[in-house]
Amino acid sequence: ELEVLQLQEKMENFLTQENLEMQVQDALDSWKTYNWAISSTGLLGAQQGQCP
């Protein structure tokens, strides 16, 4: 029974034909940049001064 509940909880995040367009739009509206690096001294560096 617990396993069924856990699977039902995970199903809420599945992509379906019905929610695909909404999920794509959400991804486009909340983009993230991974264009940054950590120097050998531990400092964060990013192109154009943007850090995560």
N, C-alpha and C positions, 0 to 999 in steps of 0.2 A: 504493500500500500504506500509506503514511504517513497519507494522508487517511482511509482506512478505519479505521485505529487511532484516529485523533483522533475520528472520529464515534462509534466504539464507546465511547470514554471519556466522551463527552458524554451518550450514551444512559443511562448509569448514573443520571443525575439527572432523567430524564424522568418525568413523572407518568403512571401507568398506572392502570387499574381496580384492579389488585392492590395497589398501594402507596398509593393515594389517601388512605385513612383514616389510615394511619401518617404520611403527610406532613402532613396537616391537624393531627393530634395533636402532631407535632413543632413545627409553627408555633405552636400555642397554648401549648405548654410553654416556648417560648423567645421570648416576645414582646419587642419593643423599643419604647421610647418615642421619638418624634421631636418631643415637645412642649417645645422649647427654642429659644433664639435667641442670637445674638451681637450685643452692643451695638456702637455706633459706635467704642468704644474697644477692642474686641476681647475683652471679658469675656463669659463664658458665663453665661446666665441661664436659669432653668427655673421652671416653675410648681411650687409646693410643694417647692422646694429640691432637685429631682432633676436632675442633669446627666448627659449621656451618657457 
